[in-house]
């Protein structure tokens, strides 16, 4: 623990057991000195395994953020230690690829609960503890920029994250806190093991690694950006979506997936 005269400087990372969250733990730890990194995910054993890979002590919080009681536990832990949060990464989330009618309603409720409600809750609860100049990374998606048939609800949740993050970034400028939506294209993680159950979505133009996306995000945060997009090809897609009619871009997507 740091001396009593100084608040404990920490990073908080949700979804830290795999994928983007796990990579953020590694890269933030390599680039900054923290008294602790608080890691949040459901799988305790995965979080414990991370301890051997980083310098900073880990505070392991095995929580299911779709449950209100888990948000309460996180809030109470903050109230107990009253840390100075230098970085917050909201990396928890999941998707379902397929026709809207093909999944039970509960799957969509769970997706909204984790991708939207939990992200908002963690951000709100952490807000009083964010340090001057703190960095908030909201893990988003290229799908945030466009309605996407067959990734319908997932894309809608990510559109929320993009709008929320950019607006909050403006609100928090007086506190010199930066909020950035991290909007990658396809990233090779465990996400696809849970999202893909058939060949409804079959066209994936290019995959990036979590290392590439996180490295770009950290650089973009230092540059003061409110949106981070990794890769020239993905940036060109975002640019195209700004100028082309939404219907045209959706038709291109549907042709790629052989739906029309």
Order of alpha helices (4+ residues) and beta strands (2+ residues): beta-alpha-beta-alpha-beta-alpha-beta-alpha-alpha-beta-alpha-beta-beta-alpha-beta-alpha-beta-alpha-alpha
